[in-house]
Amino acid sequence: MKYRWSLVLPLTASLLSVTACSQVKKQLGLNRREPDEFAVMTRAPLEMPPSLTALPVPQPGMPRPQEVSPVVAAQTAILGQTATSTALESNAESSLLRKAGATETTPNIRALVNKESAEGAEDNRPVAKKLLGLVKKPSDEPATVVDAPAELQRLKTNKQAGQPVTHGDTPTYDD
């Protein structure tokens, strides 16, 4: 009896720890797999032709004539209209597009954007600080190192004299 419990407990513990692993669960088929609802495509319903004698000859690989392409179906679902309808723009729309500058596009805009982004890549400041001019470029001024003992003495002297802590120059090491 003692021998049996010494075998059952470790075996049960090892089985429970193995089933906790996601890969083992997947390999044993214990995970649930839900279908991807976005990958489901509906097929057009079957129709009975008006005459069974004049059936077209099937051509392998050709799409069904009654099926709508997924792109057109998506446009219809999103826009609420058929994608094949081409409406002419009104005078108001064309005037708005002209005033917005939509008719005057630059043909090489991608090259221009790439050039501008390459030129601005050297400046690593945040955009808001670039626009507002809050931070100078690091190459504008050399860094200074504060002389800590002299700065402590200056702060003590200012405190004893009743001066603000900003009174006087901050002592630095000169290279």
FENVENSUL-V761034 format. One record per backbone hydrogen bond with DSSP energy under -0.5 kcal/mol. CO is the residue of the C=O (numbers start at 1). NH is the residue of the N-H. Records with the same first field share a line. If there is no record, write none. Layout:
BEGIN
CO->NH  NH
END
This chain:
BEGIN
1->5
2->6
3->7
4->7  8
5->9
7->11
8->12
9->13
10->14
11->15
12->16
13->17
14->18
15->19
16->20
18->21
21->25
22->26
23->27
24->28
25->29  30  31
26->29
32->34
35->37
36->39
47->49
52->55
58->60
59->62
64->67
69->73
70->74
71->75
72->76
73->77
74->78
75->79  80  81
76->80
82->85
85->87
90->94
91->95
92->96
93->97
94->98
95->99
96->100
97->101  102  103
98->101
101->104
103->105
105->107
106->109
108->112
109->113
110->114
111->115
112->116
113->117
114->118
115->119
116->120
117->121
118->121
119->122
120->123
122->124
126->130
127->131
128->132
129->133  134  135
137->140  141
144->146
145->173
146->148
147->151
148->152
149->153
150->154
151->155
152->156
153->157
154->158
155->159
156->160
157->161
158->162  163
159->162
164->167
171->147
173->145  175
END
